[in-house]
Amino acid sequence: MESSLYGQLNSEKLADDKKVAQQIVSEINKFGINDRQRWIIMHLLSLELENVQDMRDMVEFIKSKKDKEIFISKLYDADESDWLEQEVSTNG
């Protein structure tokens, strides 16, 4: 039998977490956002991760996939050599 967390099975807690996440995504999609905005939201959410290494991994992945498409500094050729550190320092 699974151990319970405050009277709730771990599998129930995971299912509840997923349901809440799906509801959040549904609310966001009600705004009629485009793919660029989805990537920006994923980037902003990744900056909120508690695990710093996970945050850096996600930011690096997003940068590798969509760098010039979502970061204004790159669109306008601003001189930013280490955007990851700048993003982290402005949001941390």
Residue pairs with C-beta under 8 A, 6 or more apart in sequence:
2 9
2 10
2 11
3 10
4 10
5 13
8 16
28 41
33 41
36 66
36 69
36 70
39 62
39 65
39 66
39 69
39 70
40 70
42 58
42 62
43 59
43 62
43 70
46 55
46 58
46 59
46 62
47 55
47 59
47 87
47 88
47 91
47 92
48 55
49 55
49 58
55 88
56 84
59 84
59 87
59 88
60 84
62 70
63 71
63 83
63 84
67 74
68 74
68 75
71 83
72 78
73 80
73 83
74 80
74 83
80 86
